[in-house]
Amino acid sequence: MAEREEPKVPAGQEQVTKIGTGARRIRARYTCSPGYKPVSDCFCVRFSPDDQYLAASFANGAINIYNAESGKQEFVLNNVEGKDGLNMPLPTTQLRWRPHTAQSKTKSVLISVNAEFDGQILHWHIKSGKCLHTITEKGNQLFCLDYFADGSQFATAGRDRLVRVYDEATKRLVQTLQGGDMKETAGHSNRVFSLKYHPQHPHILLSGGWDNTVQVWDTRRGHSVRSLWNCYLCGDSVDFTSDGSQILTGSWRTDKALQLWDFGAGDNAQIAETVEWKSASSQSTCMLFAAQCSKDAGSSMILAGGSQENEAKFFMRPPGGRGVEPFGALINLPKPVFTVDFAPNSRMAAVSAAI
């Protein structure tokens, strides 16, 4: 089989490029820039459940809310303007929108976590700008969180290597997950940067970080029940496909960075496919900070990005999850890609790089 010739792109020129001969294409729609001085990197982007808004969190603690159609800034939360450097909050590391299926009548609620030394979980009402509730985890910097699909519970993780599960209605801690069965699993031994609920089962969560593992947790047992080995996660880069049959991991390394795993393969998930990362601009690979499956029923696309090549790439994931192929890329970015997100309708995607 002959190799496809990738398009030549002028060095240093940021560009959206097509890969392959398929019909699916991507195009740039708009660029959002908050204009913070000093410059503040964006750590997380997330579309709202109704595709109306795009939220972005920054290293200065601020959260900007944009109109997802136009890119126009609508709201700013945790505003830092006018504060001196000594009082500046630490980064808002991750965001999640509360699912609209939650029992609460209040919509447009966003939850954030930060890297304060006593990490905070903040519930925001974006239209009023009010912080509705604050939870503090003493002595723990928080790097990641996730909601279960029905909004009934959420989980957090970070520096102290534990996964904490909270009830959304009461905002109370209901369980702390740690350790393993001491035979096949031992829990985490280093910081955790990515967390994901199973799409159908609220008792199953994934987490990954610096210890070269992804842990599969079962709240019915209170500890890790499986481990995926040799996964070096440095950002929000673990995900389930929409049907829960496969796990996606994006590792910060040059070899075998993007991988799909069969979740139901006995006691230990098995690698289903290592996705080849052939750069649109060079033969080098990308060291991944972010990876995500699209949110349509078949998870028909994958989006991932990172450093070294400073690019984000779109892949087609065929039915059955085998034979993943790239179809487009955002290349020659000035800095690494830290975060990506597909809109719930899977017709838009956001990519944010360091500034």
Buried (B, 14 or more C-beta within 10 A) or exposed (E): EEEEEBEEBEEEEBBBBBBEEEEEEBEEEEEBEBEBEEEBBBBBBBBBBBBBBBBBBBBBBBBBBBBBEEEEBBBBBBBBEEEEEEEBBBBBBBBBBBBBEBEEEEBBBBBBBBBBEEBBBBBBBBBEBEBBEEBEBEEBBBBBBBBBBEBBBBBBBBBBBBBBBBEBEEBEEEBEBBBBEEEEBBBBEEBBBBBBBBBEBBBBBBBBBBBBBBBBBBBEEEBBBBBBEEBBBBBBBBBBBBEBBBBBBBBBBEEBBBBBBBBEEEEEBEBBBEBEBBBBBBEEBBBBBBBBBBBBEBBBBBBBBBBBBBBBBBBBBEEEBEEBBBBBBBBBBEEBBBBBBBBBEBEBBBBBBBB
